[in-house]
Each structure stands twice: as C-alpha cells, then as structure tokens.
C-alpha cells in the first residue's frame, strides 16, 4: 500500500534527507546492512519508515470521514509528474494516464494498476518506476486511475478497468501479446482477479502479468500475517482488513473479485510475483506459490530477503535488481 499521511506524496527528496541523516553513522549502518544481507540504502530506508510511519491507519470516525471525502474528489495529475516523466491523460479520458514518449508502433504496452489499498492515489514512486521501465523496454504505459474506496467499491473498479482494457483491444486494436499486466499491492491483487474474470467472460488475456507485493486476500487475520507483522514498518494487518471490507462493498470477503486466492488459477497467462520477507503480504505470495506448485501452474515467485512492501518502487539497489529481472523476462516473452 503506497498511500501516505494526509494524502501527501512522499517525495524522493524528503526521503533522501532522512536517509542522509541516518547515514551519518555510515560505518555502523553499513555493518548492520551487511549483517542482514541487504544494501546500506535499503537498511537506512527501513529505519526511516519505522521512524516516520508514513502510511496512515484509520483509528476513528473523523479520520474515516476525511478519507471518505478524499475518495470522492477527482484526481488531478501533479504538474511535477507531467514535467518530470511526461505522463498525460489518455485522449478523452481524464481518469486514465498514459506515458507514450518511448513507445514504438506495434510495441509493448504495460497496463498498470497502482496500489494504495484501493483507497489511495498513485504516488511519486509509481511514476518514477514506470518511467524507468518504459524507457528500458520502449514501452507505452497505460494506468487507470480507478474509483477509490470507501466511496466506491470493487464492482465499480472492475467495471471501470474493464472499460479501459476494452478500449485498448477494440479501439487501439492491440493484440493481446502486446499487453503486459503489472500492478503493485492492491493493484497486483486486482489484476489476478481481473484475469480470472477475463477468462470467465471469454475475453483476451495479456501476454504475461507481473504482481509486485500483491494483496491477494483482503482477509488479513491469518497467523502467517501476524507472524510477519513485527518485521513490517509499512503495513498494519488490522487497518488493511478494514480497508478491504469497505472495498468489497456487498461482496463476501472471500469472493474472488476481491480475494483472488479463492478463485480459479488455471488457464491464466504466465504470472511473475515479486515479494519481500519484511512485508506482511509476503504470506499471500507464499500461499499463491503453494497453490501454483500443487496445481502445476505457470506462476513463478521471486523472493527478496529483508525487503519491504512494494520495494521495487523505492530508490534502493534491490529495486534495480528487481526491475532488471522484470525487463529480462518481458524481453524473453517476445
């Protein structure tokens, strides 16, 4: 869940200042990072997140009311994102963003569904990561800004994103093998549900899907998640459970539309999961891989020790490793 206090984007500059301050004890931090088997920068960033707790929790009615009002507001693309990265609204659609400066005619399209527990808008790090991937792969990026909970629910989100996907297939006349699905956290979980629905409806599936720290079961009260909670500075299982229930609306929390681990995993394209062990949703990734192994499905999981929730989005060496792995796989798909 990349969703920050009072709706502010956690800018890389702000995080960099905190990391620099912590780095004053350089030798100590380097020693601690090496001891834990991670980069110094990722170790420092983890300490920053423990100190700042950037992702808010809903603790009272007042906070819930604020989030409800925010979820009813129209998303406005920050000017900085336009100028730095070149994202712009898709023609005639204010609620769909596109990055096309690196794309070739007939080339790849990354269809990206962002995270935020279905409540939050995309953050700076989403755009930065997608810019890197688009440039590396000469790809076009299409990212729906789907309606947010608690004012909106899963059925509305599925309807909106299906409409955008149909535009790519029917109006843009993209071949399914040109399309790569990618999403983080809630977005990753959504895409697994979405592919299950596409198959049920007999609609075209993408060439492959990449799920980054996916939220695959909105029920978060499992012992495996509780065991991981002390190592996760970003997510709170209790808070996620509340947000998931609101997103589900009238659906059961075990409905595959909101918790795809309970759905049919057969007949889907190759799926690649990227997960870190300092993330409570690592438990979801392990459950998915367990099902894949038992059913001999085309799902491969890449586990990164000591890494946080959605770590490929952050300015750390391990993120670069993950993005290079993603790029290699996509190129190999051709």
N, C-alpha and C positions, 0 to 999 in steps of 0.2 A: 504494500500500500504506500504509494508515494503521494502523500497528502499532508500538508504542513500547517502549522499553527496559524489560525486566523486567516486562512486562505492565502498566505504569502508563499511565494516560490522561494525555496532555499537556493539562493544563488551560489554558484561555484565560488565567487569572490568571498562571500561571507564564510563559507566552509573553509576556504583556504586560509583565512585569517586565524580561525580556530585551530586548524591543523598546524599552522606555523607556530602558534603559541605553544602548543603541546610539544612541538618538535624541539623546543629549547633544551629539553633533556635528551638530545639526539642519541647519544650512545646508549642510554638506558632504553629508550623506545626501540632502537634498532635491535638491541639484545632481546627484549621481550618479544618483538615480532618474529625474530629468527627462532626463538624458543618455541613459539606457537606454530611455526611453519607458514607464516604469511608475510606479505610485504610490510615494510615500515609504514607506508602510507595507509594501507588498509587497517593496520592496528591502530594508528592515530585516529582515523575516521571513526572507527568503532568507539573509541574513547569519547570522541566529540558527541556522538549520538547518545551515549549513556549519560553524558553531562547535560545535554540540551533537550533531550526527549522531544524531537521535532514533530512527531506525529501525534495529534491530539486525540484524546478519548472523550466520549460523551458521558459526562458524570451527573448531569442534572437537566431539568426541563429547559432552562434558559439556554444552555449550550445546544440542546436538540433543536430548539426553536431557531437559533441562529443558522444551524446547518440546513434546516428546512427552507428558510428564506433564501439561503445561498443557492440551494438546488433548483430554485425557481428562476434564478437570474440567467439571462442569456450570456453565453461565453463570448468573451472578446479576446481575440488573439493579441498578445502583448506586442507592442511595436518593436521591442528588442528582439523578439523571436523572428519577426519579419526581416529585420535588417541583418541580423547575425547569420541566420540559416536559410532564409528565403522561403519559409512556409507561407502559404496563402490559401484563402478559401477556394475550394473546388468550384468551378464555374457554376453559378446559380445556386450554390449550396453553402450557406453561412456556417452550417454545423458539420461540415466535412473539410478537413485540411489536406493540403497536397504539397509535396516537395517534388518538383519536376526538373530542376536545373541540371541534374546529372543523367537523366534518363535518355535512352535511345528508343526510337520507334520499334515496336515489337519486342521490347526488352522486359526485364523483370519488374514486377510491381509488388512491393511489400505492403500488405493490407494489415495495418497495425491497430490493435485495440489496447488502449492505455489502461494502466491500473489506477488505484485510488479507492479500493473497497467499494466500488460502484457509487461512491459519494463525491470523490474529488476529481478536479480537472487535471489535465496533464501538467507536469512540472518541467522546469528548465532542462533537467537531465534527460527527459524523454526526447525532447527535440535535439539535444546535443548528440545523443546516441544514434538517433535515426539519421541525422546528417552524416555522421561517420560511416554508417552502413551504406547509405545511398551513394555516397562518393566512392566508397570502396568497390561497390558492386554495379555502379552505373545504373542504379535502380530508381524507379519512381516510388514515392511513399504516399499512401492514402490513409488518413487517420480520421475515422468518425469521432465527433465529439457527442457522444451518446447522452440521452437524458439521464439525470442523476437522481439517485435516492437521497433523502426519503420521499421527495415529492413524486418521484416516478419509480416504476418497478420493472422487474425482469421482462415481462411480456412486452412492455413498451420499448425496452432496449433491443430485444430480439427483432421486433418489427422494424425499428429504425435501421439497424445494421444490415438486416436482410435487404432492405430497400437500396442501401448504398451498394451492397455486393451485386445486386441485380443490375444496377447501372453500369458497373464495370463489365459485366458479362454481356449485357444486351446492347447498351448504347455505345460503350467504348469497344465492344466486341473483342474483349480479351479472351484468349484461350486459357483454360484452367491451369495448364502447365506453365503459364507466365506468372501465376499468382503464388506468393508465399504468404501464409498467415503467420503473424507474430504478435505476441502480447505479453505483458508482464502482470503478475499478481492477479487481480480480478480480471484483467483483460485476457490473461492466459487461460484462466478457468472458463471465461465466457467462450473463448474460441473452441475449446473442446466440446462444450455444449452445442455451440453453433454448428460444428462439423457433424455432430450426431443428428441434428435437425436437418441439415442439408441432405444427408444420406437418406433419412426417412422420407423426405419430400422428393427425392429423385433429382436433386439439383447438383450441379457440378461442384466437385471438391477441388481444393487447391493442390499444387504440386507437393507441398510439404508444410508442416507447421512447427514453429519454434515457441515454446512456452517457457517464460522466464519466471522462476519462483511462483508458479501458478497456484491460485486458490481454487481448489477442486472440490471442496466440500464445505459449505457455509456453516455446517455444524463444527464448532471448534472446541468441543469439550472432551476430546479423546485423551487418554493417558499419554499417548505418544507426543501430543502437542504440549501437554502440561510439562512433560519431561524436558522439552526444548525451551520452554519459556525463560528460564534463568539465563540463557545464553543469547537471547534476542533483545537488543535495545530498541527496536523499532516497532514491533507489533505486540498488541495485547489481545490474547485469545478471547477474553470476555467482551472487549469492545468490538472485535470483529464479528462475534456472534450476534450482537445487537444490530450491527450494520447489515449483516447478511439476512437477518429476519425481515428487516424493513425492505430490503431489495427484493426479497422473494414475494412480497405482497400476499396474495391469497394462495400462492403455491406452497405445497409442503416443502420443508427444508431439504428433503431427500429427493425432490423432483429433479431429474437430470437437467432440466432447463436452468437450474441454479447450482446444482451439485453433480457435475458430470461423472464423478466416480461411480454413481449409481446407474449410469446409462450404458448403452451398448457401445463397446470399444472396437468392435470388429468393422472391417470394410472401410477404415479410415486411411488417409494418406500417411506417409512416414511422419512421426512426431518426435521432436527432439526437446528434451526437458533440461533446463539449466537451473541448478539448485545449490544453495549453500547450507552448511550444517549449523550456522548460527541464525537460523530462520525457523520460526515455528511451523511454517508451511512446508518445510523440508519433509515433514511427516506425510503430507499429501503426495508429494513427489514419490516417496518410497512406496506408498500404497498403490499409486498408479503403476510403478515399475513392477511391483509384485503381481498385479493383475496381468500386466503385459507378458511377464515371464510365464505365468501359469497358462495363458491363452495363446502364447506364441505370436504376439502382436508386434507390429513394426513401431515400437516405441523404444527410444534409447535415452538414458538419463546420464547427464554429466554432473557429477557431484564435486563441489569445491570446498575442501575443508576450511573451517573458520570463517566462511564468507556469509555476509548478511543478506537479508531480504533484498531482492532486485539489485544485487551487487553489480551486474554488468552495466548498469546505468551510471555508476559512480566513477569519479576520476581516480582510479586506482589501477595498478598493473594487472591485477587479476581480471578486471573488466576487459582490458585489452586482450588478454588471453582468450576470454570467452567470446568476444566479438570476432576475433580471428578464426576461432573454431566454427562459429556460425557462418562466416563468409566462406570458409573452405567447404563446408557441407553444401551450401547453396550452389557454389560453382560446380561441385561434383554432381549435382542434380541435373545439370544440363545434358 
